Amino acid sequence: MATSSIFSNIHIKGEASCRSFLDAVESSEKTMPDRTRIPIKIKELKTKEDIKDAFKTK
């Protein structure tokens, strides 16, 4: 699968180009297979102590 295209800058000029681009994005989204979502548990690091604890070697 080619991934280099995600690093390209896109310059859209005009309403027709904008509609064409959005149609292509929506079309590609519809053709993608359903992806399984796996919930992950996160903890927000709010204090300096939280950050120190997160990077502490065990």
N, CA, C and O atoms as a Maestro MAE file, in Angstrom:
{
 s_m_m2io_version
 :::
 2.0.0
}

f_m_ct {
 s_m_title
 :::
 protein
 m_atom[232] {
  # First column is atom index #
  i_m_mmod_type
  r_m_x_coord
  r_m_y_coord
  r_m_z_coord
  i_m_residue_number
  s_m_chain_name
  s_m_pdb_residue_name
  s_m_pdb_atom_name
  i_m_atomic_number
  :::
  1 25 0.835 -1.172 0.000 1 A "MET " " N  " 7
  2 3 0.000 0.000 0.000 1 A "MET " " CA " 6
  3 2 0.885 1.242 0.000 1 A "MET " " C  " 6
  4 15 1.802 1.355 0.813 1 A "MET " " O  " 8
  5 25 0.618 2.140 -0.880 2 A "ALA " " N  " 7
  6 3 1.416 3.367 -0.970 2 A "ALA " " CA " 6
  7 2 1.012 4.323 0.146 2 A "ALA " " C  " 6
  8 15 -0.170 4.606 0.341 2 A "ALA " " O  " 8
  9 25 1.991 4.807 0.862 3 A "THR " " N  " 7
  10 3 1.696 5.751 1.939 3 A "THR " " CA " 6
  11 2 2.347 7.104 1.721 3 A "THR " " C  " 6
  12 15 2.092 8.036 2.483 3 A "THR " " O  " 8
  13 25 3.179 7.233 0.704 4 A "SER " " N  " 7
  14 3 3.866 8.503 0.498 4 A "SER " " CA " 6
  15 2 2.887 9.623 0.159 4 A "SER " " C  " 6
  16 15 3.200 10.794 0.374 4 A "SER " " O  " 8
  17 25 1.722 9.293 -0.361 5 A "SER " " N  " 7
  18 3 0.764 10.332 -0.739 5 A "SER " " CA " 6
  19 2 0.201 11.071 0.470 5 A "SER " " C  " 6
  20 15 -0.294 12.187 0.315 5 A "SER " " O  " 8
  21 25 0.259 10.495 1.661 6 A "ILE " " N  " 7
  22 3 -0.275 11.195 2.827 6 A "ILE " " CA " 6
  23 2 0.617 12.343 3.254 6 A "ILE " " C  " 6
  24 15 0.219 13.156 4.088 6 A "ILE " " O  " 8
  25 25 1.818 12.424 2.698 7 A "PHE " " N  " 7
  26 3 2.736 13.495 3.052 7 A "PHE " " CA " 6
  27 2 2.717 14.625 2.018 7 A "PHE " " C  " 6
  28 15 3.551 15.529 2.078 7 A "PHE " " O  " 8
  29 25 1.789 14.581 1.088 8 A "SER " " N  " 7
  30 3 1.709 15.600 0.037 8 A "SER " " CA " 6
  31 2 0.838 16.760 0.495 8 A "SER " " C  " 6
  32 15 -0.129 16.573 1.233 8 A "SER " " O  " 8
  33 25 1.190 17.946 0.053 9 A "ASN " " N  " 7
  34 3 0.335 19.107 0.286 9 A "ASN " " CA " 6
  35 2 -0.703 19.159 -0.813 9 A "ASN " " C  " 6
  36 15 -0.397 18.917 -1.981 9 A "ASN " " O  " 8
  37 25 -1.921 19.473 -0.441 10 A "ILE " " N  " 7
  38 3 -3.009 19.537 -1.404 10 A "ILE " " CA " 6
  39 2 -3.444 20.992 -1.520 10 A "ILE " " C  " 6
  40 15 -3.764 21.637 -0.521 10 A "ILE " " O  " 8
  41 25 -3.451 21.494 -2.732 11 A "HIS " " N  " 7
  42 3 -3.885 22.861 -2.992 11 A "HIS " " CA " 6
  43 2 -5.140 22.780 -3.844 11 A "HIS " " C  " 6
  44 15 -5.087 22.360 -5.000 11 A "HIS " " O  " 8
  45 25 -6.260 23.180 -3.275 12 A "ILE " " N  " 7
  46 3 -7.533 23.121 -3.979 12 A "ILE " " CA " 6
  47 2 -7.938 24.544 -4.344 12 A "ILE " " C  " 6
  48 15 -8.020 25.427 -3.490 12 A "ILE " " O  " 8
  49 25 -8.186 24.738 -5.617 13 A "LYS " " N  " 7
  50 3 -8.609 26.055 -6.100 13 A "LYS " " CA " 6
  51 2 -9.938 25.887 -6.821 13 A "LYS " " C  " 6
  52 15 -10.031 25.157 -7.808 13 A "LYS " " O  " 8
  53 25 -10.942 26.553 -6.333 14 A "GLY " " N  " 7
  54 3 -12.242 26.522 -6.994 14 A "GLY " " CA " 6
  55 2 -13.201 25.538 -6.356 14 A "GLY " " C  " 6
  56 15 -12.801 24.543 -5.752 14 A "GLY " " O  " 8
  57 25 -14.467 25.845 -6.507 15 A "GLU " " N  " 7
  58 3 -15.520 25.023 -5.913 15 A "GLU " " CA " 6
  59 2 -15.597 23.636 -6.546 15 A "GLU " " C  " 6
  60 15 -15.834 22.653 -5.845 15 A "GLU " " O  " 8
  61 25 -15.401 23.544 -7.852 16 A "ALA " " N  " 7
  62 3 -15.484 22.254 -8.540 16 A "ALA " " CA " 6
  63 2 -14.383 21.310 -8.045 16 A "ALA " " C  " 6
  64 15 -14.633 20.125 -7.823 16 A "ALA " " O  " 8
  65 25 -13.183 21.828 -7.875 17 A "SER " " N  " 7
  66 3 -12.082 21.002 -7.371 17 A "SER " " CA " 6
  67 2 -12.351 20.554 -5.948 17 A "SER " " C  " 6
  68 15 -12.058 19.416 -5.581 17 A "SER " " O  " 8
  69 25 -12.911 21.453 -5.143 18 A "CYS " " N  " 7
  70 3 -13.227 21.123 -3.756 18 A "CYS " " CA " 6
  71 2 -14.272 20.011 -3.698 18 A "CYS " " C  " 6
  72 15 -14.119 19.048 -2.947 18 A "CYS " " O  " 8
  73 25 -15.329 20.145 -4.491 19 A "ARG " " N  " 7
  74 3 -16.369 19.108 -4.504 19 A "ARG " " CA " 6
  75 2 -15.814 17.767 -4.980 19 A "ARG " " C  " 6
  76 15 -16.152 16.718 -4.431 19 A "ARG " " O  " 8
  77 25 -14.974 17.805 -5.988 20 A "SER " " N  " 7
  78 3 -14.382 16.584 -6.518 20 A "SER " " CA " 6
  79 2 -13.519 15.902 -5.458 20 A "SER " " C  " 6
  80 15 -13.585 14.685 -5.288 20 A "SER " " O  " 8
  81 25 -12.720 16.680 -4.753 21 A "PHE " " N  " 7
  82 3 -11.868 16.121 -3.700 21 A "PHE " " CA " 6
  83 2 -12.713 15.517 -2.588 21 A "PHE " " C  " 6
  84 15 -12.444 14.400 -2.145 21 A "PHE " " O  " 8
  85 25 -13.726 16.234 -2.132 22 A "LEU " " N  " 7
  86 3 -14.573 15.717 -1.052 22 A "LEU " " CA " 6
  87 2 -15.326 14.473 -1.482 22 A "LEU " " C  " 6
  88 15 -15.495 13.550 -0.686 22 A "LEU " " O  " 8
  89 25 -15.781 14.429 -2.726 23 A "ASP " " N  " 7
  90 3 -16.450 13.223 -3.234 23 A "ASP " " CA " 6
  91 2 -15.500 12.028 -3.219 23 A "ASP " " C  " 6
  92 15 -15.899 10.915 -2.872 23 A "ASP " " O  " 8
  93 25 -14.255 12.261 -3.592 24 A "ALA " " N  " 7
  94 3 -13.266 11.180 -3.591 24 A "ALA " " CA " 6
  95 2 -12.983 10.691 -2.176 24 A "ALA " " C  " 6
  96 15 -12.868 9.486 -1.948 24 A "ALA " " O  " 8
  97 25 -12.870 11.613 -1.225 25 A "VAL " " N  " 7
  98 3 -12.629 11.227 0.170 25 A "VAL " " CA " 6
  99 2 -13.810 10.422 0.700 25 A "VAL " " C  " 6
  100 15 -13.617 9.373 1.316 25 A "VAL " " O  " 8
  101 25 -15.024 10.898 0.468 26 A "GLU " " N  " 7
  102 3 -16.207 10.183 0.932 26 A "GLU " " CA " 6
  103 2 -16.332 8.815 0.280 26 A "GLU " " C  " 6
  104 15 -16.715 7.848 0.939 26 A "GLU " " O  " 8
  105 25 -16.016 8.725 -0.992 27 A "SER " " N  " 7
  106 3 -16.083 7.458 -1.704 27 A "SER " " CA " 6
  107 2 -15.088 6.449 -1.139 27 A "SER " " C  " 6
  108 15 -15.416 5.277 -0.954 27 A "SER " " O  " 8
  109 25 -13.873 6.914 -0.867 28 A "SER " " N  " 7
  110 3 -12.864 5.999 -0.332 28 A "SER " " CA " 6
  111 2 -13.231 5.544 1.074 28 A "SER " " C  " 6
  112 15 -12.926 4.418 1.466 28 A "SER " " O  " 8
  113 25 -13.882 6.417 1.828 29 A "GLU " " N  " 7
  114 3 -14.300 6.044 3.175 29 A "GLU " " CA " 6
  115 2 -15.372 4.958 3.134 29 A "GLU " " C  " 6
  116 15 -15.378 4.050 3.966 29 A "GLU " " O  " 8
  117 25 -16.272 5.057 2.166 30 A "LYS " " N  " 7
  118 3 -17.355 4.072 2.043 30 A "LYS " " CA " 6
  119 2 -16.841 2.713 1.593 30 A "LYS " " C  " 6
  120 15 -17.424 1.689 1.950 30 A "LYS " " O  " 8
  121 25 -15.763 2.683 0.818 31 A "THR " " N  " 7
  122 3 -15.256 1.419 0.307 31 A "THR " " CA " 6
  123 2 -14.290 0.729 1.264 31 A "THR " " C  " 6
  124 15 -13.893 -0.412 1.031 31 A "THR " " O  " 8
  125 25 -13.911 1.415 2.337 32 A "MET " " N  " 7
  126 3 -12.991 0.804 3.300 32 A "MET " " CA " 6
  127 2 -13.709 -0.294 4.075 32 A "MET " " C  " 6
  128 15 -14.884 -0.151 4.412 32 A "MET " " O  " 8
  129 25 -13.015 -1.372 4.354 33 A "PRO " " N  " 7
  130 3 -13.633 -2.421 5.171 33 A "PRO " " CA " 6
  131 2 -13.830 -1.908 6.596 33 A "PRO " " C  " 6
  132 15 -13.105 -1.033 7.068 33 A "PRO " " O  " 8
  133 25 -14.823 -2.471 7.258 34 A "ASP " " N  " 7
  134 3 -15.039 -2.086 8.656 34 A "ASP " " CA " 6
  135 2 -13.813 -2.450 9.471 34 A "ASP " " C  " 6
  136 15 -13.231 -3.523 9.313 34 A "ASP " " O  " 8
  137 25 -13.443 -1.547 10.328 35 A "ARG " " N  " 7
  138 3 -12.274 -1.800 11.171 35 A "ARG " " CA " 6
  139 2 -12.730 -2.090 12.589 35 A "ARG " " C  " 6
  140 15 -13.664 -1.468 13.097 35 A "ARG " " O  " 8
  141 25 -12.077 -3.019 13.206 36 A "THR " " N  " 7
  142 3 -12.376 -3.331 14.581 36 A "THR " " CA " 6
  143 2 -11.712 -2.301 15.467 36 A "THR " " C  " 6
  144 15 -10.517 -2.038 15.338 36 A "THR " " O  " 8
  145 25 -12.471 -1.730 16.349 37 A "ARG " " N  " 7
  146 3 -11.916 -0.740 17.265 37 A "ARG " " CA " 6
  147 2 -11.657 -1.405 18.607 37 A "ARG " " C  " 6
  148 15 -12.519 -2.082 19.168 37 A "ARG " " O  " 8
  149 25 -10.464 -1.197 19.098 38 A "ILE " " N  " 7
  150 3 -10.080 -1.763 20.378 38 A "ILE " " CA " 6
  151 2 -9.917 -0.613 21.364 38 A "ILE " " C  " 6
  152 15 -9.034 0.228 21.193 38 A "ILE " " O  " 8
  153 25 -10.757 -0.568 22.391 39 A "PRO " " N  " 7
  154 3 -10.634 0.534 23.352 39 A "PRO " " CA " 6
  155 2 -9.321 0.420 24.134 39 A "PRO " " C  " 6
  156 15 -8.892 -0.673 24.501 39 A "PRO " " O  " 8
  157 25 -8.712 1.546 24.372 40 A "ILE " " N  " 7
  158 3 -7.485 1.551 25.160 40 A "ILE " " CA " 6
  159 2 -7.699 2.427 26.383 40 A "ILE " " C  " 6
  160 15 -8.474 3.383 26.357 40 A "ILE " " O  " 8
  161 25 -7.006 2.084 27.441 41 A "LYS " " N  " 7
  162 3 -7.119 2.839 28.676 41 A "LYS " " CA " 6
  163 2 -5.979 3.848 28.714 41 A "LYS " " C  " 6
  164 15 -4.815 3.487 28.543 41 A "LYS " " O  " 8
  165 25 -6.318 5.105 28.939 42 A "ILE " " N  " 7
  166 3 -5.295 6.137 29.018 42 A "ILE " " CA " 6
  167 2 -5.404 6.859 30.353 42 A "ILE " " C  " 6
  168 15 -6.456 6.864 30.993 42 A "ILE " " O  " 8
  169 25 -4.311 7.459 30.752 43 A "LYS " " N  " 7
  170 3 -4.299 8.264 31.972 43 A "LYS " " CA " 6
  171 2 -3.678 9.607 31.621 43 A "LYS " " C  " 6
  172 15 -2.557 9.674 31.117 43 A "LYS " " O  " 8
  173 25 -4.413 10.667 31.891 44 A "GLU " " N  " 7
  174 3 -3.901 11.999 31.614 44 A "GLU " " CA " 6
  175 2 -2.912 12.390 32.701 44 A "GLU " " C  " 6
  176 15 -3.201 12.291 33.893 44 A "GLU " " O  " 8
  177 25 -1.742 12.837 32.265 45 A "LEU " " N  " 7
  178 3 -0.708 13.260 33.208 45 A "LEU " " CA " 6
  179 2 -0.887 14.750 33.461 45 A "LEU " " C  " 6
  180 15 -0.609 15.578 32.594 45 A "LEU " " O  " 8
  181 25 -1.357 15.082 34.667 46 A "LYS " " N  " 7
  182 3 -1.710 16.470 34.956 46 A "LYS " " CA " 6
  183 2 -0.673 17.193 35.808 46 A "LYS " " C  " 6
  184 15 -0.552 18.416 35.732 46 A "LYS " " O  " 8
  185 25 0.060 16.461 36.604 47 A "THR " " N  " 7
  186 3 1.006 17.114 37.516 47 A "THR " " CA " 6
  187 2 2.428 16.649 37.220 47 A "THR " " C  " 6
  188 15 2.640 15.662 36.516 47 A "THR " " O  " 8
  189 25 3.385 17.367 37.762 48 A "LYS " " N  " 7
  190 3 4.785 16.980 37.596 48 A "LYS " " CA " 6
  191 2 5.025 15.606 38.206 48 A "LYS " " C  " 6
  192 15 5.801 14.812 37.675 48 A "LYS " " O  " 8
  193 25 4.369 15.331 39.307 49 A "GLU " " N  " 7
  194 3 4.533 14.024 39.960 49 A "GLU " " CA " 6
  195 2 4.009 12.898 39.073 49 A "GLU " " C  " 6
  196 15 4.621 11.833 38.994 49 A "GLU " " O  " 8
  197 25 2.879 13.132 38.405 50 A "ASP " " N  " 7
  198 3 2.332 12.127 37.485 50 A "ASP " " CA " 6
  199 2 3.341 11.825 36.364 50 A "ASP " " C  " 6
  200 15 3.548 10.668 35.998 50 A "ASP " " O  " 8
  201 25 3.959 12.874 35.831 51 A "ILE " " N  " 7
  202 3 4.919 12.716 34.742 51 A "ILE " " CA " 6
  203 2 6.149 11.966 35.239 51 A "ILE " " C  " 6
  204 15 6.637 11.065 34.558 51 A "ILE " " O  " 8
  205 25 6.649 12.319 36.400 52 A "LYS " " N  " 7
  206 3 7.806 11.619 36.970 52 A "LYS " " CA " 6
  207 2 7.488 10.153 37.170 52 A "LYS " " C  " 6
  208 15 8.299 9.289 36.836 52 A "LYS " " O  " 8
  209 25 6.317 9.861 37.711 53 A "ASP " " N  " 7
  210 3 5.926 8.463 37.956 53 A "ASP " " CA " 6
  211 2 5.810 7.678 36.649 53 A "ASP " " C  " 6
  212 15 6.161 6.500 36.599 53 A "ASP " " O  " 8
  213 25 5.322 8.322 35.602 54 A "ALA " " N  " 7
  214 3 5.149 7.629 34.320 54 A "ALA " " CA " 6
  215 2 6.487 7.239 33.707 54 A "ALA " " C  " 6
  216 15 6.582 6.209 33.040 54 A "ALA " " O  " 8
  217 25 7.522 8.048 33.924 55 A "PHE " " N  " 7
  218 3 8.817 7.776 33.324 55 A "PHE " " CA " 6
  219 2 9.794 7.115 34.285 55 A "PHE " " C  " 6
  220 15 10.952 6.881 33.940 55 A "PHE " " O  " 8
  221 25 9.331 6.819 35.472 56 A "LYS " " N  " 7
  222 3 10.179 6.149 36.462 56 A "LYS " " CA " 6
  223 2 10.453 4.714 36.024 56 A "LYS " " C  " 6
  224 15 9.535 3.999 35.623 56 A "LYS " " O  " 8
  225 25 11.702 4.298 36.099 57 A "THR " " N  " 7
  226 3 12.017 2.909 35.752 57 A "THR " " CA " 6
  227 2 11.631 2.018 36.900 57 A "THR " " C  " 6
  228 15 11.804 2.356 38.071 57 A "THR " " O  " 8
  229 25 11.107 0.875 36.537 58 A "LYS " " N  " 7
  230 3 10.622 -0.059 37.561 58 A "LYS " " CA " 6
  231 2 11.557 -1.198 37.741 58 A "LYS " " C  " 6
  232 15 11.306 -2.080 38.563 58 A "LYS " " O  " 8
  :::
 }
 m_bond[231] {
  # First column is bond index #
  i_m_from
  i_m_to
  i_m_order
  :::
  1 1 2 1
  2 2 3 1
  3 3 4 2
  4 3 5 1
  5 5 6 1
  6 6 7 1
  7 7 8 2
  8 7 9 1
  9 9 10 1
  10 10 11 1
  11 11 12 2
  12 11 13 1
  13 13 14 1
  14 14 15 1
  15 15 16 2
  16 15 17 1
  17 17 18 1
  18 18 19 1
  19 19 20 2
  20 19 21 1
  21 21 22 1
  22 22 23 1
  23 23 24 2
  24 23 25 1
  25 25 26 1
  26 26 27 1
  27 27 28 2
  28 27 29 1
  29 29 30 1
  30 30 31 1
  31 31 32 2
  32 31 33 1
  33 33 34 1
  34 34 35 1
  35 35 36 2
  36 35 37 1
  37 37 38 1
  38 38 39 1
  39 39 40 2
  40 39 41 1
  41 41 42 1
  42 42 43 1
  43 43 44 2
  44 43 45 1
  45 45 46 1
  46 46 47 1
  47 47 48 2
  48 47 49 1
  49 49 50 1
  50 50 51 1
  51 51 52 2
  52 51 53 1
  53 53 54 1
  54 54 55 1
  55 55 56 2
  56 55 57 1
  57 57 58 1
  58 58 59 1
  59 59 60 2
  60 59 61 1
  61 61 62 1
  62 62 63 1
  63 63 64 2
  64 63 65 1
  65 65 66 1
  66 66 67 1
  67 67 68 2
  68 67 69 1
  69 69 70 1
  70 70 71 1
  71 71 72 2
  72 71 73 1
  73 73 74 1
  74 74 75 1
  75 75 76 2
  76 75 77 1
  77 77 78 1
  78 78 79 1
  79 79 80 2
  80 79 81 1
  81 81 82 1
  82 82 83 1
  83 83 84 2
  84 83 85 1
  85 85 86 1
  86 86 87 1
  87 87 88 2
  88 87 89 1
  89 89 90 1
  90 90 91 1
  91 91 92 2
  92 91 93 1
  93 93 94 1
  94 94 95 1
  95 95 96 2
  96 95 97 1
  97 97 98 1
  98 98 99 1
  99 99 100 2
  100 99 101 1
  101 101 102 1
  102 102 103 1
  103 103 104 2
  104 103 105 1
  105 105 106 1
  106 106 107 1
  107 107 108 2
  108 107 109 1
  109 109 110 1
  110 110 111 1
  111 111 112 2
  112 111 113 1
  113 113 114 1
  114 114 115 1
  115 115 116 2
  116 115 117 1
  117 117 118 1
  118 118 119 1
  119 119 120 2
  120 119 121 1
  121 121 122 1
  122 122 123 1
  123 123 124 2
  124 123 125 1
  125 125 126 1
  126 126 127 1
  127 127 128 2
  128 127 129 1
  129 129 130 1
  130 130 131 1
  131 131 132 2
  132 131 133 1
  133 133 134 1
  134 134 135 1
  135 135 136 2
  136 135 137 1
  137 137 138 1
  138 138 139 1
  139 139 140 2
  140 139 141 1
  141 141 142 1
  142 142 143 1
  143 143 144 2
  144 143 145 1
  145 145 146 1
  146 146 147 1
  147 147 148 2
  148 147 149 1
  149 149 150 1
  150 150 151 1
  151 151 152 2
  152 151 153 1
  153 153 154 1
  154 154 155 1
  155 155 156 2
  156 155 157 1
  157 157 158 1
  158 158 159 1
  159 159 160 2
  160 159 161 1
  161 161 162 1
  162 162 163 1
  163 163 164 2
  164 163 165 1
  165 165 166 1
  166 166 167 1
  167 167 168 2
  168 167 169 1
  169 169 170 1
  170 170 171 1
  171 171 172 2
  172 171 173 1
  173 173 174 1
  174 174 175 1
  175 175 176 2
  176 175 177 1
  177 177 178 1
  178 178 179 1
  179 179 180 2
  180 179 181 1
  181 181 182 1
  182 182 183 1
  183 183 184 2
  184 183 185 1
  185 185 186 1
  186 186 187 1
  187 187 188 2
  188 187 189 1
  189 189 190 1
  190 190 191 1
  191 191 192 2
  192 191 193 1
  193 193 194 1
  194 194 195 1
  195 195 196 2
  196 195 197 1
  197 197 198 1
  198 198 199 1
  199 199 200 2
  200 199 201 1
  201 201 202 1
  202 202 203 1
  203 203 204 2
  204 203 205 1
  205 205 206 1
  206 206 207 1
  207 207 208 2
  208 207 209 1
  209 209 210 1
  210 210 211 1
  211 211 212 2
  212 211 213 1
  213 213 214 1
  214 214 215 1
  215 215 216 2
  216 215 217 1
  217 217 218 1
  218 218 219 1
  219 219 220 2
  220 219 221 1
  221 221 222 1
  222 222 223 1
  223 223 224 2
  224 223 225 1
  225 225 226 1
  226 226 227 1
  227 227 228 2
  228 227 229 1
  229 229 230 1
  230 230 231 1
  231 231 232 2
  :::
 }
}
